[in-house]
Amino acid sequence: MLFKMNPSFGGGGVDVLDAPKITFDGSWLPWHIEFYDSVPYWEAWFFSSGTLTLSQDYVIDAWGLGGGGATARADTSPGGAGVPAMALGCAVPAGSVAVTIGAGARNTDGSSWGPNRGGSTSFGGYLTAQGGLGADSPAEHSYDAYNRFGDTTKNEAARCSGRYDGKTLEIGGWLNFACPGNVNTAHGIGAGGWPTSTSGSYGGSGALVLRIKME
């Protein structure tokens, strides 16, 4: 299969067989073509922890965010959203690299407090994105930071602004996905308040995006 590229990329085609020879044993959206400022990249999204296996050396850009924090069910302040982080130009040799996706924090004890920080997301030793804190630390970063590699044309920030609907309060996040108990759901979302189910407040799990510039 060929994907036709724009004239600035030589006017030819790119065979999907030219995708990076990198595999993953977890949950992911495998290599596909994305453009940043008209420059083509191979890109993949990662949603669970696992092992990345590279058949050769690559220079990789990484973007990710940690798991969201969560406050106790009786607290109407949101946990802090997972923190976005970016590392460009990582020289990664052939071999295996561990990917860790930060878990969303959880509180089910029904008390009025909770030390519930989300887990960190990491790409080997090249990138670490911290998890969100509890109620004392709502998101301290702009929504634009939740767009892939800070590109505002990748307008995927969840833009949850801390709305409290009498049941659940959430803030921050990237993309949307099914997260138990939450009203607005997204990767890295910070959560708090009384949830819509009895299972407790959940922060959203983190995520990782890798890209490789096409030559």
C-alpha positions in Angstrom: 0.0 0.0 0.0 1.2 3.5 -0.8 0.3 6.8 0.8 0.6 9.8 -1.6 2.6 12.6 -0.1 2.6 16.3 -0.8 4.9 17.8 -3.4 7.3 19.2 -0.8 8.1 15.6 0.1 9.3 14.8 -3.4 5.9 14.2 -5.0 6.2 10.4 -4.7 4.7 7.8 -2.4 5.6 6.2 0.9 5.1 2.4 1.4 3.7 1.4 4.7 6.4 -1.3 4.7 8.8 1.6 5.3 7.3 2.2 8.7 9.7 2.0 11.6 10.8 -1.5 12.5 9.6 -1.1 16.0 7.1 -3.3 17.7 5.2 -3.1 21.0 3.7 -5.8 23.2 1.0 -3.6 24.8 -2.0 -1.5 23.8 -1.1 1.0 21.1 -2.1 2.7 17.9 0.7 1.5 15.5 2.8 3.6 13.2 0.9 5.9 10.9 1.7 9.2 9.1 1.2 12.6 10.7 2.3 16.0 9.5 3.8 18.8 11.7 4.3 22.1 9.9 4.0 20.2 6.6 6.8 17.8 7.7 5.9 14.1 7.6 6.5 11.8 10.6 5.8 8.2 11.5 3.8 8.4 14.7 2.5 5.8 17.2 0.3 6.2 20.4 0.7 4.1 23.5 -2.0 3.4 26.1 -0.5 0.7 28.3 2.8 -0.3 29.8 4.9 -2.8 27.8 8.2 -3.3 25.9 9.2 -1.5 22.8 11.5 -3.5 20.5 13.7 -1.7 18.0 15.4 -3.6 15.2 17.8 -0.7 14.5 18.8 2.6 15.9 16.3 5.5 15.6 16.1 9.2 16.5 12.7 9.5 18.3 10.7 12.4 19.6 8.6 11.6 22.7 5.6 13.3 24.2 3.5 12.0 27.1 1.6 12.8 30.2 1.3 11.1 33.6 -1.8 9.7 35.2 -4.3 12.1 36.8 -4.6 12.7 40.5 -7.8 12.1 42.5 -9.2 13.5 45.6 -11.5 11.8 48.1 -15.1 11.3 47.3 -16.2 13.9 49.8 -13.9 16.6 48.4 -15.3 18.9 45.7 -11.8 20.0 44.6 -10.3 18.1 41.6 -7.1 16.2 41.7 -4.3 17.7 39.5 -4.2 16.6 35.9 -1.3 14.5 34.7 1.7 16.6 33.7 2.7 16.8 30.0 6.4 16.3 29.1 8.3 16.3 25.9 11.8 15.1 24.8 13.0 15.7 21.2 15.8 14.0 19.3 16.3 11.0 21.5 19.0 8.7 20.1 17.6 5.3 20.8 19.8 2.2 20.0 18.5 -1.1 18.7 17.1 -3.3 21.4 14.3 -3.1 24.0 12.9 0.0 25.8 10.4 -0.1 28.6 7.3 2.0 28.3 5.4 2.8 31.5 2.0 4.4 31.4 1.1 6.1 34.6 -2.1 4.8 36.3 -4.8 7.2 37.3 -5.1 7.8 41.0 -8.1 6.4 42.9 -9.8 7.1 46.1 -12.6 4.9 47.4 -12.4 5.4 51.2 -15.2 7.9 51.4 -13.2 10.2 53.6 -12.6 14.0 53.1 -9.0 13.7 52.1 -6.6 11.6 50.1 -2.9 11.5 49.2 -3.8 10.3 45.7 -1.2 11.1 43.1 -1.3 9.6 39.6 1.5 7.4 38.4 4.4 8.6 36.2 4.6 7.8 32.5 8.0 7.1 31.1 9.8 6.1 27.9 13.0 4.3 29.0 15.3 6.9 30.5 14.5 9.4 27.8 11.2 10.9 29.1 9.3 11.0 32.4 5.9 12.7 32.8 4.8 13.1 36.4 1.4 12.2 37.6 -1.1 14.7 38.9 -1.2 15.6 42.6 -4.2 15.7 44.9 -6.7 18.5 45.6 -3.9 21.0 46.6 -2.5 21.0 43.0 -4.9 21.5 40.1 -3.4 21.7 36.6 -0.7 24.3 36.5 0.0 24.0 32.7 -1.9 25.4 29.8 -4.3 23.3 27.8 -2.0 23.7 24.7 0.5 21.5 26.5 -1.9 18.6 26.1 -1.7 18.8 22.3 0.8 16.5 20.8 4.3 18.0 20.9 2.7 21.4 21.8 1.3 21.8 18.3 -1.9 23.8 18.6 -3.2 22.3 15.3 -3.4 19.0 17.1 -6.2 20.3 19.2 -6.9 17.3 21.3 -6.7 18.8 24.8 -9.8 17.7 26.7 -10.2 21.2 28.1 -12.0 20.0 31.3 -12.0 23.2 33.4 -12.9 21.9 36.8 -16.7 21.8 36.3 -18.5 20.5 39.4 -21.9 19.0 38.6 -22.8 17.9 42.1 -21.2 14.5 41.6 -17.7 14.7 40.0 -15.2 17.5 39.3 -12.5 17.0 36.7 -9.7 19.0 35.1 -7.2 18.8 32.3 -6.6 15.7 30.1 -6.0 14.5 26.5 -8.4 12.7 24.3 -11.5 11.0 25.6 -11.9 7.4 26.8 -14.1 5.3 29.2 -13.0 6.0 32.7 -15.2 4.5 35.5 -17.1 7.0 37.6 -16.1 10.2 35.7 -18.3 12.6 33.8 -15.7 14.1 31.5 -13.2 11.4 30.7 -9.7 11.8 29.2 -6.2 10.5 29.5 -4.4 12.2 32.5 -7.6 13.9 33.7 -7.6 14.9 37.4 -10.8 13.9 39.3 -12.5 14.6 42.5 -15.9 14.9 44.2 -18.6 12.3 44.6 -18.5 10.1 41.5 -21.4 9.0 39.4 -20.8 5.4 40.6 -20.0 4.0 44.0 -16.6 2.8 42.8 -14.8 6.0 43.8 -13.0 8.9 42.1 -10.6 8.0 39.3 -7.9 10.0 37.6 -7.4 9.2 34.0 -4.4 6.9 33.0 -1.6 8.6 31.2 -0.4 8.1 27.5 2.7 8.3 25.4 3.2 9.4 21.8 6.4 8.7 19.8 7.2 10.2 16.4 10.1 9.6 13.9 10.8 12.1 11.1 10.6 10.6 7.6 13.9 10.8 5.7 
